[in-house]
Amino acid sequence: MPKKRDGGGLSKTQQAAKFLGVSVLAGAVLAGLALPAAGALGLTAKGSVEGFDDIPANLKTPPLSQRTRILDSKGGEIAKVYSRDRTVIGLKDMSPYIQKAIVAIEDARFYQHGAIDLKGILRALNKNAQSGGVSQGASTLTQQYVKNVFVEEAGDNPDKVAQATQQTLGRKVKELKYAIQVEKELGKRKILQNYLNITFFGQQAYGIEAAAQRYFSKHAKDLNLGESALLAGIVQSPSRYDPVNDPQEATRRRNTVLQRMADMKDVTQAEADAAAKKPIKLAVSRPKNGCITATDGAGFFCDYIRTVFLSDKAFGKSRKARLKLWNQGGMTIRTTLDPQAQKSVQASIKEHVYDDDPVATAATIVEPGTGKILGMGQSRPYGFRENETVINLSVNHDMGGGAGYLPGSTFKPVVAAAALEQGTNPEQEYPSPYRMPYPTPVQTCEGEWQGNGSENVENENKEEVGPYGMKEATAKSVNTYFVQLISDMGVCPAVKMAQKMGIERADGKPLQQVPSMTLGTQEMSPLTMAAGYATFASGGQYCSPVALESITDARGRAMKVPQSSCRTAMSKKTADTINTLLKGVVEDGTGKEAGLKGRDSAGKTGTTDSRYAAWFVGYTPNAAGAVWVGDPQHKRKMFNITIGGVPHDKVYGADTPGPIWRDAMSGALEGRPAPALPTVPIDDPAKDKNQGAEGDRGRGKPKPGRGGHGGHNKPGGGWHIPGFPDLLGGGNGGW
């Protein structure tokens, strides 16, 4: 008898000799190819040997794709995502019953033969010759494992999967050679372990652990005899023997496995008979894959994580390499999402805007000084049904969002910061009439902007007439003040300040250098605005938004994750001055309805004349948030509209986005420190006039006042100033 190595396999030379014998005997009939005997007789030994020798010596085994877990900052699970639902485990974590069952039904002589089972091939050859068909194959468990490796390597590419499973001599010869290598290098127990981890058990379950969870909601180590026999029987044809859809056929197959185990003396006949008498009792756990299963409305944030991963070269030089790594999975991704903040965001959104309302809302909270995204949600749920979407309304287009939304007067603090950095005194007054022509020319970074003298800008109400200082003009959101301010300063400082604060167009195009930019005439996303305003809260330091805390790979090794990039956007004095201006907005101006109780806050309202968008963006020292409300497709004007069950004649930044921001931030910061915002004294003579502020309006009961409006918003989402037909052009909508 030839000497066998540990595990029962033959030497490589002996395996090759056996392979050649088989090839000569039946043209390799091919251990599992299951051709009729007559169809294989034309294959010569010489041809088989040459093909065999031309095959590369080493089988490249790709890492098995597994599920990836996405966690919040506290370790709570947001979602599981996977290309293939699999959890790789060792034999010690698999029931002995499943190990015996799979061998009994798939390769009863597994421990007696090497990579190729000569006796099995002869039996299959004889059976097929008698039937004249393909009634029986003879692939060993090792060969099946090799074929599964080919399939795993093919991934989700249908052409490669077809190549990996095609019934051809060339593929089978390659499979045979690699089976010899695998037997030599791994041994029987490792092959069995790998096979049980790689094979498909139906119902989206790959590997025995996922299968045990899917069908019985238990771990593989806890499977009993009957359950093990059922799962082992599925492997040959997962669709035919699916116990969920065809329990009768699955029962017959289970009983076949049980009898085979008894024949093999793996269990007694009495044990097999007792198990066969029991009906199948499933405890099916439905597949829970992807961001659509995310908790607390975090589906969009979950999807954002995937986009970040696929966009960052830290995870691979090419998108193809990054996608391959993502699909392989097995990672544990801890994110910056704060569960308290996320729950608060979703609760506030649900309270104020319904998913079937004619308009939607999106809200994002970030942490000043770190850029960490703490909360992200929207009223349209993540999904594909009516009133659902997979468009993330909080982010830029290239990160899975739409084309953005006009921020209106929430852009004015950026202009104010630029002016302060240029040396403008915050007590600077301008006449600020109700209506005025745009000053011309105005300096830009590229030369001069020239108007034709007929373009006018006006305030919301005729009662809003200056002179105003910067503090009162900010509180009341006076358009003509800020148009005069940017015209004196020039557009270029405002453009550069926006760039320093990370405030950019959602469509990725450069900011257009026109005086009307002070009125928020270019589409932006809530995440952009929240991160930009966080600059004021952190003393002038801008930090780019980040969503990842840490990642470990399938082996538990730490992966490098991108960090926030922080820079000084303005002096601390400028930031503190803006704090003073924006505290006035929530205390005495347009944002009264958004003010927080028991802690310092600051912010700014914003709307557009045609009411396609309404905003509130604000902050405390430890959180900055932005809320947008509007029609993502820029078609529905918010006049005579009911939102969240509340009727509105007109929607303002204060009466809808403001309360959403207030409630979201209140819950997010509950129990957290409440430090004071640093401010500076500003002497701004009070005027004995009607405030005319948005904050004075009750929901659905507008009164004369100003809502941070400027220009006229065209239905396409672009911004139009009378007399400026080509100033910015029509927008491309929010989608």
C-alpha positions in Angstrom: 0.0 0.0 0.0 1.4 3.5 -0.8 2.2 5.5 2.2 -0.3 8.3 2.9 0.5 11.6 4.6 -1.5 12.9 7.5 -5.1 13.4 6.5 -5.3 10.5 4.1 -4.0 12.3 0.9 -1.5 10.7 -1.5 1.7 12.3 -2.6 1.7 14.7 -5.5 3.5 12.2 -7.8 0.9 9.5 -6.8 -1.9 11.9 -7.5 -0.6 12.8 -10.9 -0.2 9.2 -11.7 -3.7 8.5 -10.7 -4.9 11.5 -12.7 -3.1 10.2 -15.8 -4.7 6.8 -15.3 -8.1 8.3 -15.1 -7.4 10.4 -18.2 -6.4 7.4 -20.2 -9.3 5.3 -18.9 -12.1 7.7 -19.6 -10.6 11.0 -21.0 -11.0 12.2 -17.5 -14.8 11.5 -17.6 -14.3 13.5 -15.7 -14.5 13.3 -12.0 -17.7 15.3 -11.8 -18.0 16.5 -15.4 -20.6 13.7 -15.8 -20.2 13.2 -19.6 -21.6 10.0 -21.1 -18.8 7.4 -21.4 -19.0 7.3 -25.2 -18.5 11.0 -25.4 -15.2 10.9 -23.5 -13.4 8.2 -25.5 -11.9 10.5 -28.0 -9.8 12.3 -25.4 -6.2 11.1 -25.5 -3.9 10.8 -22.6 -1.3 13.0 -24.3 -3.7 15.8 -24.8 -4.8 15.7 -21.2 -1.2 15.7 -19.9 -0.2 18.7 -22.0 -3.2 20.7 -20.8 -2.4 19.6 -17.2 1.2 20.7 -17.4 0.3 24.1 -18.9 -1.8 25.1 -15.9 -0.1 27.4 -13.3 1.1 25.5 -10.3 -0.6 27.6 -7.6 -4.3 28.1 -6.9 -4.9 31.7 -6.0 -7.4 31.7 -3.3 -9.2 35.1 -2.9 -10.3 36.2 0.5 -13.9 35.0 1.1 -16.4 37.8 0.9 -18.1 38.4 4.2 -20.6 40.8 5.7 -19.4 44.2 6.9 -20.8 45.8 10.1 -21.3 49.5 10.2 -21.4 50.9 13.7 -22.1 54.2 15.3 -19.7 56.0 17.5 -20.8 54.1 20.6 -20.4 50.7 18.9 -24.1 50.2 18.2 -24.9 48.5 14.9 -26.3 50.7 12.1 -26.4 48.1 9.4 -24.8 45.0 7.9 -23.8 45.3 4.3 -22.4 42.5 2.1 -21.9 41.2 -1.4 -22.4 37.7 0.1 -23.8 37.1 3.5 -21.0 35.0 5.1 -19.2 34.7 8.5 -16.1 32.6 8.3 -15.7 30.3 11.3 -13.4 27.4 12.3 -14.4 23.7 12.5 -14.6 24.1 16.3 -17.5 26.4 15.8 -19.3 24.0 13.5 -21.6 21.2 14.9 -20.0 17.7 14.4 -23.3 16.7 12.8 -22.9 19.2 9.9 -19.3 18.0 9.3 -20.4 14.4 9.1 -23.5 15.1 7.1 -21.8 17.1 4.4 -19.1 14.4 3.9 -21.7 11.6 3.9 -23.9 13.2 1.2 -21.3 14.9 -0.9 -18.2 12.7 -0.7 -18.6 9.6 1.4 -15.0 8.4 0.7 -13.5 11.8 1.5 -11.1 10.5 4.1 -10.1 7.5 2.0 -9.1 9.0 -1.3 -6.9 11.9 -2.3 -7.9 14.8 -4.5 -9.4 12.4 -7.1 -11.5 9.4 -6.3 -10.7 6.7 -8.8 -13.3 4.3 -7.4 -15.9 7.0 -7.6 -15.0 7.9 -11.2 -15.2 4.2 -12.3 -18.6 4.0 -10.6 -19.8 7.1 -12.3 -18.4 5.9 -15.7 -20.2 2.6 -15.4 -23.4 4.2 -14.3 -23.4 6.8 -17.1 -22.5 4.1 -19.7 -25.4 2.0 -18.6 -27.9 4.9 -18.7 -26.4 6.6 -21.8 -26.8 9.9 -20.0 -25.3 11.9 -17.2 -27.0 10.3 -14.2 -24.0 10.5 -11.9 -20.9 12.6 -11.4 -17.8 11.9 -9.3 -16.4 15.3 -8.1 -14.7 15.0 -4.7 -15.3 17.5 -2.0 -11.9 18.9 -2.7 -12.8 19.4 -6.4 -16.0 21.1 -5.3 -14.1 23.4 -3.1 -11.8 24.4 -5.9 -14.8 25.1 -8.2 -16.3 27.3 -5.4 -13.0 29.2 -5.3 -13.3 29.9 -9.0 -16.9 31.1 -8.4 -15.8 33.3 -5.5 -13.1 34.8 -7.6 -15.6 35.6 -10.3 -17.6 37.7 -7.8 -20.8 39.2 -9.2 -19.5 39.2 -12.8 -22.0 36.9 -14.7 -19.5 36.2 -17.5 -16.8 35.1 -15.1 -19.3 33.0 -13.1 -20.3 31.3 -16.3 -16.7 30.5 -17.1 -16.1 29.2 -13.6 -19.0 26.8 -13.8 -19.0 25.8 -17.5 -19.1 22.0 -18.2 -15.9 21.8 -20.2 -12.9 19.6 -20.2 -10.5 22.5 -19.9 -12.1 23.7 -16.7 -12.3 20.2 -15.2 -8.6 19.6 -15.9 -7.7 22.8 -14.2 -10.0 21.9 -11.3 -8.3 18.5 -11.0 -4.8 19.9 -10.9 -5.6 22.4 -8.3 -7.4 19.8 -6.2 -4.1 17.9 -6.1 -2.3 21.0 -4.9 -5.0 21.8 -2.3 -4.9 18.2 -0.9 -1.1 18.4 -0.5 -1.0 21.8 1.1 -4.2 21.9 3.3 -5.1 18.5 4.5 -8.6 17.1 5.0 -9.8 19.0 8.0 -8.8 22.4 6.5 -10.4 21.5 3.2 -13.6 20.6 5.0 -13.5 23.8 7.0 -13.0 25.9 3.9 -15.7 24.0 2.0 -18.3 24.6 4.7 -17.3 28.3 4.7 -17.4 28.9 1.0 -20.4 26.9 -0.3 -23.8 28.3 -1.0 -26.8 27.2 1.0 -29.5 29.2 -0.7 -31.5 32.1 0.6 -28.5 34.5 0.1 -26.5 32.5 2.7 -22.9 31.6 2.0 -21.1 29.3 4.4 -22.6 27.2 7.2 -22.7 30.0 9.9 -24.9 32.2 7.7 -27.0 29.2 6.7 -27.6 28.3 10.3 -28.6 31.8 11.1 -30.8 32.1 8.0 -32.8 28.9 8.5 -32.7 28.3 12.2 -31.6 31.6 13.8 -28.8 29.9 15.6 -25.1 29.4 15.4 -23.6 26.6 13.3 -22.1 25.0 16.4 -25.6 24.5 17.8 -27.1 22.6 14.9 -28.7 19.3 15.8 -28.7 16.2 13.7 -31.9 16.9 11.7 -30.9 20.5 11.1 -27.5 19.5 9.9 -28.9 16.9 7.5 -31.3 19.5 6.1 -28.5 22.0 5.4 -26.2 19.4 4.0 -28.9 18.3 1.6 -29.4 21.8 0.3 -25.9 22.2 -1.2 -26.5 20.0 -4.3 -29.4 22.2 -5.5 -30.2 25.2 -3.3 -33.3 26.1 -5.3 -34.8 22.6 -5.5 -34.2 21.7 -1.9 -35.1 25.1 -0.4 -37.0 24.3 2.8 -38.7 27.7 2.9 -40.3 27.3 -0.5 -40.6 23.5 -0.8 -40.6 21.9 2.6 -41.7 18.5 1.2 -38.8 18.2 -1.2 -36.4 19.5 1.4 -37.7 16.8 3.9 -37.1 14.0 1.4 -33.6 15.3 0.8 -32.9 15.6 4.5 -34.0 12.0 5.1 -31.7 10.8 2.3 -28.8 12.5 4.1 -29.8 10.9 7.4 -29.9 7.5 5.9 -26.5 8.1 4.3 -25.1 9.1 7.7 -26.5 5.9 9.2 -25.0 3.8 6.3 -21.6 5.5 7.1 -22.0 4.7 10.8 -21.9 8.4 11.6 -25.1 7.9 13.6 -27.1 4.9 14.5 -30.0 3.7 12.4 -32.3 4.5 15.4 -31.0 8.1 15.6 -31.4 8.6 11.8 -35.0 7.2 12.0 -35.9 9.3 14.9 -34.7 12.5 13.2 -36.5 11.6 9.9 -39.8 11.3 11.7 -39.6 14.9 13.0 -41.1 17.7 10.8 -38.9 20.5 9.7 -39.1 23.4 12.2 -37.6 26.5 10.7 -36.9 29.7 12.5 -36.1 31.8 9.4 -34.2 35.0 9.8 -34.8 37.1 6.8 -31.8 38.5 4.9 -31.0 41.9 6.3 -28.5 43.4 3.9 -27.7 46.9 3.1 -28.4 50.5 4.1 -32.1 50.0 3.6 -32.1 48.1 6.9 -30.3 50.8 8.9 -31.6 51.8 12.3 -32.9 55.3 13.3 -33.2 56.5 9.7 -29.4 56.2 9.2 -29.8 54.6 5.8 -28.5 57.7 4.0 -25.6 58.0 6.3 -24.9 54.4 5.8 -24.9 54.9 2.0 -22.6 58.0 2.5 -20.1 55.7 4.3 -20.0 53.5 1.2 -19.5 56.5 -1.0 -16.7 57.8 1.2 -15.0 54.4 1.1 -15.2 54.1 -2.7 -14.0 57.7 -3.2 -11.0 57.7 -1.0 -7.6 56.5 -2.2 -6.7 55.5 1.3 -8.6 52.3 0.5 -7.1 51.6 -2.9 -5.5 53.3 -5.8 -8.4 52.8 -8.1 -12.1 52.7 -7.7 -12.1 49.1 -9.0 -9.7 48.1 -6.2 -11.7 49.9 -3.6 -14.9 48.2 -4.8 -13.3 44.8 -4.7 -12.2 45.5 -1.1 -15.7 46.7 -0.2 -17.4 43.6 -1.8 -15.0 41.3 0.0 -16.3 42.8 3.2 -15.5 41.3 6.6 -14.8 44.8 8.0 -16.0 46.5 11.1 -16.5 50.2 10.4 -17.0 52.5 13.4 -18.4 55.8 12.3 -18.8 59.2 13.9 -22.6 59.0 14.0 -23.7 59.9 17.5 -26.8 57.7 18.4 -28.3 60.4 20.6 -28.0 63.0 17.9 -29.2 60.7 15.2 -32.3 59.7 17.1 -33.0 63.4 17.9 -32.6 64.4 14.2 -35.1 61.7 13.1 -37.6 62.4 15.9 -37.6 66.1 15.0 -38.0 65.5 11.3 -40.8 63.1 11.9 -42.6 65.6 14.2 -42.4 68.5 11.7 -42.5 67.0 8.2 -44.3 63.9 7.0 -42.9 61.6 4.4 -45.9 62.1 2.1 -45.8 65.9 2.4 -45.4 67.7 -0.9 -42.0 68.9 0.2 -39.2 67.3 2.1 -36.6 68.2 4.7 -33.0 67.2 5.4 -30.9 67.9 8.5 -27.3 67.4 9.4 -25.3 68.0 12.6 -21.5 68.2 12.8 -19.1 68.7 15.6 -17.1 72.0 15.5 -13.3 71.6 15.7 -13.4 68.0 14.5 -15.7 67.9 11.5 -17.3 64.7 12.8 -20.8 64.1 11.4 -23.0 63.4 14.4 -26.4 63.1 12.7 -27.9 63.0 9.2 -31.5 62.4 8.2 -34.4 63.4 6.0 -38.1 63.0 5.8 -38.2 60.9 2.6 -37.2 57.4 3.9 -34.4 55.4 2.3 -36.0 53.1 -0.3 -37.6 52.6 -3.7 -41.3 52.8 -3.0 -43.6 55.8 -3.2 -42.4 58.8 -1.1 -39.0 57.1 -0.7 -35.7 57.9 -2.3 -32.1 56.8 -2.3 -30.9 60.4 -3.0 -29.2 61.8 0.0 -30.6 65.2 0.3 -28.0 66.3 2.8 -24.8 65.9 0.7 -23.3 67.1 -2.5 -24.0 65.5 -5.9 -20.7 63.6 -6.1 -21.4 62.0 -2.7 -24.8 60.7 -3.6 -26.9 63.8 -3.3 -28.8 66.1 -5.6 -27.7 69.3 -7.1 -28.3 71.3 -3.9 -30.7 74.0 -2.9 -30.4 77.8 -2.8 -29.3 78.7 0.8 -30.8 82.2 0.7 -29.8 84.5 3.5 -27.8 81.8 5.3 -25.0 82.8 3.0 -24.9 86.4 4.4 -22.7 85.5 7.5 -20.0 84.3 5.0 -20.0 87.8 3.4 -20.0 89.5 6.8 -17.0 87.4 7.9 -15.2 88.3 4.7 -15.9 92.0 5.3 -14.7 91.8 8.9 -11.5 90.1 7.8 -11.0 92.9 5.4 -11.1 95.4 8.3 -14.8 96.5 8.0 -16.1 97.8 11.3 -19.1 95.8 12.5 -20.8 99.1 13.4 -20.6 100.1 9.7 -23.9 101.5 8.6 -25.5 101.7 5.1 -28.6 103.6 4.0 -30.3 100.2 3.1 -33.4 101.5 1.4 -36.4 99.3 0.7 -35.3 99.1 -3.0 -32.1 100.0 -4.8 -30.3 99.3 -8.0 -27.3 97.0 -7.8 -24.1 99.1 -7.5 -21.9 98.7 -10.6 -19.1 98.0 -11.3 -18.1 95.6 -8.6 -14.7 94.0 -8.3 -14.3 90.2 -8.6 -11.3 87.9 -8.5 -11.2 88.0 -12.3 -11.8 91.7 -13.0 -15.0 93.8 -12.8 -18.6 92.8 -12.8 -20.7 95.3 -14.8 -24.4 95.7 -14.4 -26.6 97.6 -16.8 -28.1 99.9 -14.2 -31.6 98.5 -14.4 -31.2 95.6 -11.9 -32.9 96.2 -8.6 -32.7 94.4 -5.2 -35.4 94.9 -2.6 -36.2 94.0 1.0 -39.1 91.8 2.0 -41.2 94.8 3.3 -41.4 98.4 2.5 -41.1 99.2 6.2 -37.5 97.9 6.2 -35.7 101.1 5.5 -32.3 102.0 6.9 -29.9 103.2 7.9 -28.8 99.9 9.5 -25.7 98.7 11.2 -24.4 95.2 10.7 -25.9 93.8 13.8 -29.5 94.9 13.1 -29.1 94.2 9.4 -28.1 90.6 10.2 -30.9 90.2 12.7 -33.5 91.4 10.2 -31.8 89.9 7.2 -31.8 93.1 5.2 -30.9 92.5 1.6 -30.0 96.0 0.6 -27.5 96.2 3.4 -25.6 93.1 2.3 -25.7 94.1 -1.3 -24.0 97.4 -0.4 -21.5 95.6 1.8 -20.4 93.1 -0.8 -20.3 95.8 -3.5 -18.0 98.0 -1.4 -15.8 95.1 -0.4 -15.8 93.3 -3.7 -16.9 89.8 -4.5 -13.5 88.2 -4.4 -13.1 88.3 -0.5 -16.5 86.6 -0.1 -15.5 83.9 -2.6 -12.2 83.2 -0.9 -13.9 83.2 2.6 -16.4 80.6 1.3 -13.6 78.5 0.0 -11.8 78.7 3.4 -15.0 77.6 5.1 -15.6 74.7 2.8 -18.7 76.3 1.4 -19.1 75.2 -2.2 -21.7 74.5 -4.8 -23.4 71.1 -4.5 -22.9 70.4 -8.2 -19.1 70.8 -7.9 -18.9 73.9 -10.1 -17.0 76.9 -9.0 -18.8 79.8 -7.2 -20.0 82.4 -9.7 -18.6 85.8 -8.9 -21.6 88.1 -8.9 -22.9 90.5 -6.3 -26.1 88.6 -5.8 -24.1 85.7 -4.2 -24.6 87.6 -0.9 -28.3 86.6 -1.1 -27.5 82.9 -1.4 -28.1 82.4 -5.1 -26.0 79.2 -5.7 -27.1 75.7 -4.7 -25.6 74.1 -1.7 -26.1 71.1 0.6 -27.0 70.9 4.3 -23.7 69.1 5.2 -21.7 71.9 3.5 -23.6 74.6 5.3 -23.4 72.8 8.7 -19.6 72.3 8.4 -19.2 75.9 7.2 -21.1 77.4 10.2 -19.1 75.1 12.6 -16.2 77.4 11.7 -17.8 80.2 13.7 -18.4 77.9 16.6 -14.7 76.8 16.7 -13.1 80.2 16.8 -12.4 80.4 13.1 -11.1 76.8 12.5 -12.7 75.0 9.6 -12.6 71.2 9.7 -13.7 69.1 6.7 -16.6 66.7 7.4 -15.5 63.2 8.4 -17.7 60.1 8.9 -15.1 57.4 9.8 -13.6 56.7 13.2 -11.9 53.4 12.5 -12.0 50.3 10.4 -10.7 46.8 11.0 -10.4 44.3 8.2 -11.6 40.7 8.1 -8.6 39.6 10.1 -9.1 42.2 12.8 -6.3 44.4 11.6 -6.6 48.2 11.8 -6.9 50.0 8.5 -5.9 53.6 8.0 -8.8 55.9 7.7 -8.8 59.5 6.3 -8.8 62.3 8.9 -10.4 65.7 8.9 -8.4 68.5 7.4 -8.5 71.6 9.6 -7.4 75.1 8.7 -7.8 78.6 10.0 -10.5 80.3 7.9 -10.7 83.5 9.9 -9.4 85.2 13.1 -10.9 84.3 16.4 -12.1 88.0 16.7 -14.0 87.7 13.4 -15.6 84.4 14.5 -16.5 85.9 17.9 -18.0 88.9 16.1 -20.1 86.6 13.9 -21.3 84.9 17.1 -22.5 88.2 18.3 -24.4 88.9 15.1 -26.0 85.5 14.9 -26.9 85.4 18.6 -28.9 88.5 17.8 -30.8 86.6 15.1 -32.2 84.0 17.5 -32.7 86.4 20.4 -34.2 89.4 18.6 -34.4 88.7 14.9 -35.7 86.4 12.3 -34.7 83.2 14.1 -36.5 83.6 17.4 -38.4 80.3 17.0 -35.2 78.4 16.6 -33.5 79.6 19.9 -32.5 76.9 22.4 -33.4 77.0 26.0 -30.7 76.9 28.6 -27.7 77.2 26.3 -26.1 79.7 24.0 -27.0 79.4 20.3 -26.6 81.4 17.1 -27.9 81.0 13.6 -29.4 82.4 10.5 -32.7 81.9 8.6 -32.9 81.8 4.8 -35.7 81.6 2.2 -36.2 82.4 -1.4 -38.9 84.7 -2.8 -40.6 81.9 -4.7 -40.3 79.7 -1.6 -38.6 76.8 -3.3 -36.3 76.5 -0.3 -36.3 77.5 3.3 -33.3 77.1 5.7 -32.1 77.4 9.2 -28.4 77.0 9.9 -27.1 77.4 13.4 -24.7 76.3 16.1 -23.7 76.0 19.7 -20.0 75.7 20.9 -20.3 71.9 20.6 -22.6 71.3 17.6 -23.5 72.9 14.3 -26.5 72.0 12.3 -28.3 72.8 9.0 -31.9 72.2 8.1 -33.4 72.6 4.6 -37.1 72.4 3.7 -38.3 72.4 0.1 -39.1 70.4 -3.0 -36.1 68.4 -4.1 -37.2 68.8 -7.7 -37.6 72.6 -7.4 -41.2 72.4 -8.7 -43.4 73.1 -5.7 -43.5 76.6 -4.3 -44.2 76.8 -0.6 -47.3 79.0 -0.7 -50.6 77.8 0.7 -49.1 74.5 1.8 -49.5 72.1 4.7 -46.3 70.6 6.1 -46.4 68.2 9.0 -50.1 68.9 9.4 -49.5 72.7 9.8 -51.0 75.1 7.2 -48.8 77.9 5.9 -49.7 80.9 3.7 -45.9 81.2 3.1 -43.1 79.2 4.5 -40.2 81.0 6.2 -36.9 79.9 7.5 -38.0 80.6 11.0 -41.4 78.8 11.1 -40.5 75.4 9.6 -36.7 74.7 9.4 -36.2 76.7 12.6 -38.3 74.5 14.9 -36.8 71.4 13.2 -33.3 72.7 14.1 -34.3 73.6 17.6 -35.8 70.2 18.5 -33.1 68.3 16.8 -30.3 70.2 18.5 -32.1 70.2 21.9 -32.3 66.4 21.9 -28.8 65.9 20.5 -27.3 68.1 23.3 -29.4 67.0 26.2 -27.2 66.1 29.1 -24.2 67.6 27.4 -22.2 70.7 28.6 -23.6 74.1 27.7 -20.6 76.4 27.3 -21.1 80.0 26.3 -20.4 81.4 22.9 -17.6 84.0 23.0 -18.9 87.3 21.8 -17.7 90.9 21.4 -19.6 94.2 22.1 -21.1 95.8 19.1 -22.7 99.3 19.3 -25.7 99.1 17.0 -28.2 101.9 17.6 -31.7 100.5 18.1 -34.4 101.6 15.8 -38.0 102.1 17.0 -39.5 100.2 14.1 -41.5 97.1 13.6 -39.1 94.2 13.6 -40.8 92.7 10.6 -38.9 89.6 11.4 -39.7 86.0 10.4 -39.4 85.1 14.0 -42.5 87.2 14.8 -44.7 85.2 12.5 -46.7 82.3 13.7 -47.0 79.2 11.5 -49.3 79.8 8.6 -49.9 83.4 9.8 -47.3 85.6 8.0 -47.1 89.2 9.0 -45.2 92.0 7.3 -41.5 91.3 7.6 -38.3 90.0 6.1 -37.3 86.4 5.7 -33.8 86.7 4.3 -34.9 86.9 0.7 -33.3 88.4 -2.4 -33.9 88.2 -6.1 -36.4 85.8 -7.6 -36.0 82.1 -7.8 -36.8 80.5 -11.2 -38.6 77.1 -11.2 -35.5 75.4 -12.6 -33.7 76.1 -9.3 -31.5 78.9 -10.6 -31.6 82.5 -9.4 -32.8 85.5 -11.4 -32.5 89.1 -10.7 -34.8 91.4 -12.8 -32.7 92.6 -15.7 -30.1 89.8 -15.2 -31.5 87.1 -17.5 -28.1 85.4 -17.9 -26.6 86.2 -14.5 -26.6 82.6 -13.2 -28.8 80.7 -15.6 -31.4 78.2 -14.6 -30.5 75.5 -12.1 -30.7 71.8 -12.7 -33.0 71.1 -9.8 -32.3 69.2 -6.7 -32.1 65.8 -8.3 
